[in-house]
Amino acid sequence: MDNQDIHTLRLMGEIEHEGSSSQRELSRRLNLSLGLVNNFLKRLVNKGYFKVKTMPKNRVKYCLTPEGLARKSRLTVEYLQYSTRFYRDIKKLLVGKFKEMEENRITCILFFGAGEVADLAYLYLQLTNIDLVGIVDERKNGTGFFEFAAEGFDRLEREDWDAILVTRLDDTVRDIKYLIEKGVDSGKIVIL
């Protein structure tokens, strides 16, 4: 499933839910450019997936056709299959990484970065004998993370951990450099 299919599915869902939304409103809700929304809508209307009804005050209403509903159903199934494969791959990656950590006698870790990756890592960590002792994320300092609260870099000073797992993926190289600058031994930094 490519980005175009995902955008199409999201657009079809929004229109099915709120058929009289303006293109500007759709653009804002889907976080897509107005021009992209316009192009998608034209293409979907030309393919027969939507009918356009003119409304008062220069507005239009988009209605999914039976062909559009069928296409949306196919895209939904493809998206679920794609998501399931992605989820399985993430599980395999994380379980493998935790197994490797256990083989290296790592028993207590910190996460570096709170977010979706950390959420998944935490869930799969429960299948191991490794304990999470904290989470470091200066951007989310004080924010709740399961039974923990994200902490700033001063959390690194406590020596109750064997390794730090980088669970923030936006710039791993920068994060590794930053951890090393903060005094973390590079041998204790684990990346996905």
Contacts in CASP RR format, 6 or more apart in sequence:
PFRMAT RR
TARGET T0000
AUTHOR 0000-0000-0000
METHOD contacts of the structure
MODEL  1
MDNQDIHTLRLMGEIEHEGSSSQRELSRRLNLSLGLVNNFLKRLVNKGYF
KVKTMPKNRVKYCLTPEGLARKSRLTVEYLQYSTRFYRDIKKLLVGKFKE
MEENRITCILFFGAGEVADLAYLYLQLTNIDLVGIVDERKNGTGFFEFAA
EGFDRLEREDWDAILVTRLDDTVRDIKYLIEKGVDSGKIVIL
1 75 0 8 1.000
1 78 0 8 1.000
1 79 0 8 1.000
1 81 0 8 1.000
1 82 0 8 1.000
5 75 0 8 1.000
5 78 0 8 1.000
5 79 0 8 1.000
6 79 0 8 1.000
7 30 0 8 1.000
7 32 0 8 1.000
7 36 0 8 1.000
7 40 0 8 1.000
8 40 0 8 1.000
8 44 0 8 1.000
8 71 0 8 1.000
8 75 0 8 1.000
9 72 0 8 1.000
9 75 0 8 1.000
9 76 0 8 1.000
9 79 0 8 1.000
10 30 0 8 1.000
11 26 0 8 1.000
11 30 0 8 1.000
11 37 0 8 1.000
11 40 0 8 1.000
11 41 0 8 1.000
11 44 0 8 1.000
12 44 0 8 1.000
12 49 0 8 1.000
12 64 0 8 1.000
12 68 0 8 1.000
12 71 0 8 1.000
12 72 0 8 1.000
12 75 0 8 1.000
13 72 0 8 1.000
14 21 0 8 1.000
14 26 0 8 1.000
14 29 0 8 1.000
14 30 0 8 1.000
15 21 0 8 1.000
15 26 0 8 1.000
15 50 0 8 1.000
15 62 0 8 1.000
15 64 0 8 1.000
16 64 0 8 1.000
16 72 0 8 1.000
18 25 0 8 1.000
19 61 0 8 1.000
19 62 0 8 1.000
19 63 0 8 1.000
20 55 0 8 1.000
20 59 0 8 1.000
20 60 0 8 1.000
20 61 0 8 1.000
21 29 0 8 1.000
22 59 0 8 1.000
23 34 0 8 1.000
23 35 0 8 1.000
23 37 0 8 1.000
23 38 0 8 1.000
23 41 0 8 1.000
24 34 0 8 1.000
26 32 0 8 1.000
26 37 0 8 1.000
27 33 0 8 1.000
27 34 0 8 1.000
27 35 0 8 1.000
27 36 0 8 1.000
27 37 0 8 1.000
30 37 0 8 1.000
32 40 0 8 1.000
41 50 0 8 1.000
41 62 0 8 1.000
44 50 0 8 1.000
44 68 0 8 1.000
45 51 0 8 1.000
45 52 0 8 1.000
45 62 0 8 1.000
47 67 0 8 1.000
47 71 0 8 1.000
48 65 0 8 1.000
48 67 0 8 1.000
48 68 0 8 1.000
49 64 0 8 1.000
49 65 0 8 1.000
49 67 0 8 1.000
49 68 0 8 1.000
49 71 0 8 1.000
49 72 0 8 1.000
50 62 0 8 1.000
50 63 0 8 1.000
50 64 0 8 1.000
50 65 0 8 1.000
50 68 0 8 1.000
51 62 0 8 1.000
51 63 0 8 1.000
51 65 0 8 1.000
52 60 0 8 1.000
52 61 0 8 1.000
52 62 0 8 1.000
52 63 0 8 1.000
53 60 0 8 1.000
53 61 0 8 1.000
53 62 0 8 1.000
53 63 0 8 1.000
54 60 0 8 1.000
55 61 0 8 1.000
64 72 0 8 1.000
90 120 0 8 1.000
91 120 0 8 1.000
91 124 0 8 1.000
93 192 0 8 1.000
94 120 0 8 1.000
94 121 0 8 1.000
94 124 0 8 1.000
94 125 0 8 1.000
94 192 0 8 1.000
95 124 0 8 1.000
95 127 0 8 1.000
97 165 0 8 1.000
97 190 0 8 1.000
97 192 0 8 1.000
98 124 0 8 1.000
98 125 0 8 1.000
98 127 0 8 1.000
98 128 0 8 1.000
98 130 0 8 1.000
99 128 0 8 1.000
101 109 0 8 1.000
101 128 0 8 1.000
101 130 0 8 1.000
101 163 0 8 1.000
101 165 0 8 1.000
101 190 0 8 1.000
102 128 0 8 1.000
102 129 0 8 1.000
102 130 0 8 1.000
105 162 0 8 1.000
106 130 0 8 1.000
106 162 0 8 1.000
106 163 0 8 1.000
106 190 0 8 1.000
107 129 0 8 1.000
107 130 0 8 1.000
107 131 0 8 1.000
107 162 0 8 1.000
108 130 0 8 1.000
108 131 0 8 1.000
108 132 0 8 1.000
108 133 0 8 1.000
108 160 0 8 1.000
108 161 0 8 1.000
108 162 0 8 1.000
109 125 0 8 1.000
109 130 0 8 1.000
109 131 0 8 1.000
109 132 0 8 1.000
109 133 0 8 1.000
109 161 0 8 1.000
109 162 0 8 1.000
109 163 0 8 1.000
109 164 0 8 1.000
109 165 0 8 1.000
109 190 0 8 1.000
110 132 0 8 1.000
110 133 0 8 1.000
110 134 0 8 1.000
110 135 0 8 1.000
110 136 0 8 1.000
110 155 0 8 1.000
110 156 0 8 1.000
110 161 0 8 1.000
110 163 0 8 1.000
110 164 0 8 1.000
110 165 0 8 1.000
111 118 0 8 1.000
111 121 0 8 1.000
111 122 0 8 1.000
111 132 0 8 1.000
111 134 0 8 1.000
111 135 0 8 1.000
111 136 0 8 1.000
111 137 0 8 1.000
111 145 0 8 1.000
111 164 0 8 1.000
111 165 0 8 1.000
111 167 0 8 1.000
112 135 0 8 1.000
112 136 0 8 1.000
112 137 0 8 1.000
112 164 0 8 1.000
112 165 0 8 1.000
112 166 0 8 1.000
112 167 0 8 1.000
112 168 0 8 1.000
112 175 0 8 1.000
112 179 0 8 1.000
113 135 0 8 1.000
113 136 0 8 1.000
113 137 0 8 1.000
113 140 0 8 1.000
113 150 0 8 1.000
113 166 0 8 1.000
113 167 0 8 1.000
113 168 0 8 1.000
114 135 0 8 1.000
114 137 0 8 1.000
114 140 0 8 1.000
114 143 0 8 1.000
114 144 0 8 1.000
114 145 0 8 1.000
114 150 0 8 1.000
114 167 0 8 1.000
114 168 0 8 1.000
115 140 0 8 1.000
115 167 0 8 1.000
115 168 0 8 1.000
117 167 0 8 1.000
117 168 0 8 1.000
117 169 0 8 1.000
117 192 0 8 1.000
118 135 0 8 1.000
118 145 0 8 1.000
118 167 0 8 1.000
118 168 0 8 1.000
121 165 0 8 1.000
121 167 0 8 1.000
122 132 0 8 1.000
122 145 0 8 1.000
122 146 0 8 1.000
125 132 0 8 1.000
132 148 0 8 1.000
133 160 0 8 1.000
133 161 0 8 1.000
134 148 0 8 1.000
134 151 0 8 1.000
134 155 0 8 1.000
134 161 0 8 1.000
135 145 0 8 1.000
135 148 0 8 1.000
135 149 0 8 1.000
135 150 0 8 1.000
135 151 0 8 1.000
136 150 0 8 1.000
136 151 0 8 1.000
136 152 0 8 1.000
136 153 0 8 1.000
136 155 0 8 1.000
136 156 0 8 1.000
136 164 0 8 1.000
137 143 0 8 1.000
137 150 0 8 1.000
137 151 0 8 1.000
137 152 0 8 1.000
137 168 0 8 1.000
138 152 0 8 1.000
138 153 0 8 1.000
140 150 0 8 1.000
141 150 0 8 1.000
141 151 0 8 1.000
141 152 0 8 1.000
142 149 0 8 1.000
142 150 0 8 1.000
142 151 0 8 1.000
143 149 0 8 1.000
143 150 0 8 1.000
144 150 0 8 1.000
153 182 0 8 1.000
156 164 0 8 1.000
156 179 0 8 1.000
156 182 0 8 1.000
156 183 0 8 1.000
156 184 0 8 1.000
162 188 0 8 1.000
163 187 0 8 1.000
163 188 0 8 1.000
163 189 0 8 1.000
163 190 0 8 1.000
164 179 0 8 1.000
164 184 0 8 1.000
164 188 0 8 1.000
164 189 0 8 1.000
164 190 0 8 1.000
165 190 0 8 1.000
165 191 0 8 1.000
165 192 0 8 1.000
166 172 0 8 1.000
166 175 0 8 1.000
166 176 0 8 1.000
166 179 0 8 1.000
166 189 0 8 1.000
166 190 0 8 1.000
166 191 0 8 1.000
166 192 0 8 1.000
167 192 0 8 1.000
168 175 0 8 1.000
169 192 0 8 1.000
172 191 0 8 1.000
176 186 0 8 1.000
176 189 0 8 1.000
176 191 0 8 1.000
179 189 0 8 1.000
180 186 0 8 1.000
180 189 0 8 1.000
END
